[in-house]
Amino acid sequence: MSDERERWNERYSDVEFELPDDPIPELERRIATLPEGRALDVATGTGRNALFLAAQGYDVDAIDVSDEAIERARQRADERDLEVNWQRADLADVDLSTDEYDVIAVSFFAALEHLPDLKEALAPGGVLVYEHHLRSADPVEVGPSSERFRYRSNDLLRACLDLTILSYAERRRPVAGGTAAVATLVARNSRGGTQSYPKLTE
């Protein structure tokens, strides 16, 4: 068993380790504007994004390195009568097909090195919704203990400038367990100087 898998299995085995039930707020806010079809949830944890997308009618693949996380996510899916293709795997070992997914969600997983593969896996017009912890001079209560697992300002934005940036923000916001400093990006696999920008309801 890899060290990373063992570490996360230990965390998810702790009954006091709970992740939020709700999906990434920007994913939920924009769901009516996103293309329908297939979705991928990276580092799914207990399945908050995957279950939300499945409930919206997406054909969902969900990946996590932890057996314990996948088992908890599967139980939650069964309780809600939702179908998700759960995969216990390290993202580095997953062979993603080109143009495969209409929506890809990534939450709180440092994966800049995997972004080229994730972007290739986006179908034309497909949308990436990505949220991760930031290094911050302000006090925060939630996030990785090591700065090396947090992004610097604009790291995520710069890594996605070959996509159409629909939304990008860096801020502190409440998350499960307290306040976190996060970067939130929504970007579409599209090109050109003239594009459509869906109007969001407030």
GICOR-V938546 format. One record per residue. PHI is phi in degrees with one decimal (* if undefined). PSI is psi in whole degrees, -180 to 180 (NA if undefined). OMEGA is omega in degrees with one decimal (* if undefined). Layout:
phi psi omega
PHI PSI OMEGA
PHI PSI OMEGA
This chain:
phi psi omega
* 133 -179.8
-67.0 155 179.0
-59.7 -41 -178.6
-65.2 -44 179.0
-63.4 -43 179.9
-64.4 -41 -180.0
-62.5 -45 -178.9
-73.5 -33 175.0
-60.4 -41 179.1
-63.8 -41 179.8
-65.8 -45 -178.2
-73.3 -17 175.4
-75.5 -19 178.9
-77.3 117 -176.0
-65.0 -19 179.4
-85.5 -8 178.5
-87.0 106 -177.0
-122.7 137 173.1
-104.2 160 -178.1
-64.9 153 176.0
-81.2 -31 -174.2
-79.3 149 178.0
-73.3 176 172.2
-51.0 126 -176.3
-53.2 -40 -178.5
-70.4 -29 174.6
-66.0 -47 179.3
-64.3 -42 -178.1
-64.3 -35 -172.8
-101.4 4 -169.5
-56.8 -36 -179.0
-68.5 -18 -178.1
-98.5 -5 -174.8
-87.2 151 178.1
-66.2 145 178.6
-82.4 164 174.4
132.1 -123 -175.6
-100.9 146 -180.0
-135.0 151 176.2
-125.8 131 174.3
-113.0 114 -176.0
-93.1 135 -176.3
55.0 57 -170.2
-64.2 -24 -177.3
61.2 -127 178.1
-89.8 14 165.9
91.3 21 -173.2
-61.1 -44 179.2
-74.5 -41 -178.3
-61.7 -44 -179.3
-67.2 -39 177.0
-61.5 -47 -179.3
-65.9 -40 177.8
-62.2 -40 179.1
-66.0 -22 177.8
-89.4 2 175.4
98.2 7 178.4
-77.0 149 168.9
-87.0 107 -165.0
-110.0 130 164.6
-102.8 137 -179.3
-133.8 130 -173.6
-119.2 137 170.0
-153.2 149 -178.3
-76.3 -19 -172.4
-96.4 127 174.0
-62.4 -42 -177.6
-63.7 -41 178.6
-63.2 -46 -179.4
-62.3 -39 179.2
-65.1 -42 177.7
-65.4 -40 178.3
-65.0 -42 179.9
-62.7 -40 177.8
-63.0 -41 178.6
-64.9 -38 177.8
-65.0 -42 179.1
-62.1 -41 179.3
-62.2 -30 -177.2
-101.4 3 -179.1
55.7 48 179.4
-115.2 145 -178.7
-104.9 122 177.0
-137.4 141 174.8
-87.5 95 -178.2
-82.3 133 179.5
-127.8 118 174.2
-85.1 105 -176.2
-162.4 155 167.8
-82.1 133 -177.8
-55.3 -33 -179.9
-62.5 -23 -177.6
-98.9 0 -177.7
-93.3 129 178.7
-92.6 97 -178.5
-83.3 134 178.7
-81.5 151 178.3
-70.3 141 175.4
58.2 37 -171.5
-92.4 -34 -169.2
-118.4 140 177.2
-85.7 -27 175.9
-138.7 134 171.4
-125.5 128 178.3
-114.3 135 175.8
-134.1 123 178.6
-130.5 125 174.6
53.7 51 177.1
-139.9 118 -179.5
-74.9 104 -170.8
-140.7 34 -178.8
-58.3 -35 -179.5
-67.7 -20 179.8
-94.9 -6 -175.9
-60.5 -38 176.5
-56.2 -42 178.9
-69.5 -40 179.5
-64.9 -41 179.5
-66.8 -37 176.3
-65.5 -29 -179.3
-76.8 -12 176.5
-72.0 131 173.0
-67.5 159 173.6
-54.5 127 -176.2
84.4 -5 179.9
-68.2 156 -172.6
-121.9 134 174.3
-100.4 127 174.5
-118.8 117 -169.7
-135.4 128 176.3
-131.9 135 180.0
-152.3 161 -179.0
-69.0 147 178.6
-113.5 153 164.5
-70.0 137 -174.3
-145.8 141 173.6
-81.3 -13 178.6
-87.3 155 178.7
-68.4 132 175.7
-130.7 155 -174.8
-110.8 -14 -174.0
-131.4 142 175.7
137.1 175 -179.2
-59.7 146 179.4
-74.0 -25 -179.3
-102.1 135 178.5
-61.2 -26 -176.7
-67.8 -16 176.4
-96.6 5 175.9
-108.1 147 177.2
-82.9 148 169.8
-79.3 163 178.2
-53.9 130 175.9
72.5 2 176.0
-56.1 -50 -177.2
-66.3 -41 179.2
-61.0 -50 -178.5
-60.1 -36 -177.4
-70.9 -12 -175.9
-120.5 19 -176.9
-72.2 -8 173.0
-84.0 -3 171.9
-103.6 171 172.9
-85.5 116 -178.6
-80.3 113 178.2
-88.6 -30 179.8
-161.5 138 173.4
-148.7 132 179.7
-148.3 145 171.8
-121.6 126 -175.4
-164.5 168 166.6
-91.7 139 176.1
-150.1 157 178.0
-69.1 136 172.1
-133.1 177 178.1
-59.4 123 177.8
99.2 -7 179.0
143.6 -150 -177.8
-103.1 139 177.9
-129.1 154 169.9
-97.4 121 -172.6
-134.1 151 167.6
-105.8 133 178.7
-125.8 124 -177.4
-124.1 137 169.8
-126.1 121 -174.9
-142.0 144 -174.9
-113.0 143 177.7
-79.8 79 -179.6
-150.8 159 -177.2
-136.8 165 175.9
113.4 156 -176.7
-78.5 -17 -179.5
-122.7 117 -177.4
-139.1 172 176.1
-96.6 148 -179.4
-132.4 102 -176.0
-57.4 138 177.2
-80.4 130 179.9
-95.5 141 173.5
-80.8 140 -178.7
-82.3 NA *
